[in-house]
């Protein structure tokens, strides 16, 4: 247990501490937070446009003048409903001609059949030769072929006559009407451009939102995840959907890599209309009844000493060697101190701060380089001086620019030390646990001590504590500006002789 030195901070939950020196006699206050139980929900947000899942362009198979138009924009129709009629005179004339040709062919076939029958009788009586009989048989075969051709032409003429009446291919709503009565149209079969589109229709009971999701969130999104959609027209309504698919080809907009994500929605209410602007929240994970602490109450293990200075503690008495002894990962498994540099960078990208940036996402490679230098005996601060490009990259980790979701309010990323098994959380995705440190305030408010904890989900405001704390524990919060100032002071103190300040990377 460490005794506090006197210091001042903004009051959230005040704990009054009397200063025990002759020079200072005023009372100071400490900013604290009581650990509570609550729900944690992690989402990826994006914007997009509402559109029907299936939209159909209805074209005519017949050319000619539109004589009747039975629908208008906004009309709801059933499958097979009348949409329009095209002038049938040309196709009806062709139909009548094909019908007459069929009748003639059938009559000739009947006559040829009778002649063939008489020829067989005469051949048996020896009246005609074999050659004459074969000629009669050939005439009969030709007449049957003529019947087949006439039947085919008649069927085609019947189809063309049916084509002058355009019907709805599916149930839906008319979205666009592109022709008017009296307009001459071209059929799709007779025009290389595909013919004239009469109407565009779609089933609006099932809609989708085509949205673009930032590349940094793609590692957490899977098909089948639940999503919530809101539109400006109905700000109080929440439309439930599901991630249908993630398209493989990325799009780059203003130097930002995005991936198209399709979210399908039920629209039984009929409120959603094509073209509406939509706000999408994809639920990545959700936990109920977990311990929550504010992000500014957590620091990395490397920042215990700078944070202690901010809290007025005597850093000479602080022992951080056993902060995480026996703690595990909070989910029944041992910690993984050998976490890869890539996963460490991923953790930095997710937890490095409330503002998206580039530092956390690239933290894996820099972390690897930093560890290599320090393994050779160079201190952290010296490495930062010798390699300023790494210092710039780590500014996000130590100063809150690490980007991604959540983070410790600008206090840097928490080093990832373990992963949960698939199936944990509502998303069914792998869960990460990380090491962090809190400063627990004694019940009498006279002492503060650092305590190692394992943390899980985090958003822009709060972090889930999976082990190391209990509900009702009182912990100190630390301002990001104060912490950064303390970090800089300790770093500058060690730079002249490359001695390396306290609290370096481990």
BELPEFEN-V983087 format. One record per backbone hydrogen bond with DSSP energy under -1.0 kcal/mol. NH is the residue of the N-H (numbers start at 0). CO is the residue of the C=O. If there is no record, write none. Layout:
nh co
NH CO
NH CO
This chain:
nh co
1 447
4 311
16 27
27 16
32 474
34 472
35 291
37 289
39 286
41 284
43 281
45 279
47 277
48 209
49 275
50 207
52 205
55 200
57 198
63 184
65 182
66 84
67 84
69 82
73 173
74 71
76 171
79 167
80 77
82 165
83 165
84 67
85 163
86 64
91 87
92 88
93 89
94 90
95 91
96 92
97 93
98 94
99 95
100 96
101 97
102 98
103 99
104 100
105 101
106 102
107 103
108 104
109 105
110 106
111 107
112 108
113 109
114 110
115 111
116 112
117 113
118 114
119 115
120 116
121 117
122 118
123 119
124 120
126 121
132 128
133 129
134 130
135 131
136 132
137 133
138 134
139 135
140 136
141 137
142 138
143 139
144 140
145 141
146 142
147 143
148 144
149 145
150 146
151 147
152 148
153 149
154 150
155 151
156 152
157 153
158 154
159 155
160 156
161 157
162 158
164 161
165 83
167 80
171 76
172 201
173 74
174 199
175 199
177 197
181 65
182 179
184 63
187 59
193 190
195 185
197 57
198 57
199 175
200 55
201 172
206 264
207 50
208 262
209 48
210 260
211 46
212 258
214 256
216 213
217 214
219 216
223 242
224 221
226 240
227 280
228 238
229 278
236 233
238 228
240 226
241 263
242 224
243 261
244 261
246 259
250 257
252 255
255 252
257 250
258 212
260 210
261 244
262 208
263 241
264 206
266 204
269 266
274 49
275 272
277 47
278 229
279 45
280 227
281 43
282 225
283 41
284 41
286 39
289 37
291 35
292 462
294 460
296 293
297 294
298 436
302 299
303 300
306 302
307 303
308 304
309 305
310 306
311 308
312 307
316 313
317 314
326 323
328 332
335 416
338 335
343 339
344 340
345 341
346 342
347 343
348 344
349 345
350 346
351 347
361 357
362 359
365 361
366 362
367 363
368 364
369 365
370 366
371 367
372 368
373 369
374 370
376 373
377 372
382 378
383 379
384 380
385 381
386 382
390 386
391 387
392 388
393 389
397 393
398 394
399 395
401 395
410 407
416 432
417 432
419 430
423 420
432 417
433 454
434 414
435 452
436 298
437 450
439 448
440 473
441 446
444 441
447 1
448 439
450 437
452 435
453 466
454 433
455 463
458 461
462 292
463 456
464 290
465 453
466 453
471 34
472 469
474 32
475 438
476 30
477 295
482 478
483 479
484 480
485 481
486 482
487 483
488 484
489 485
490 486
491 487
492 488
493 489
497 494
498 493
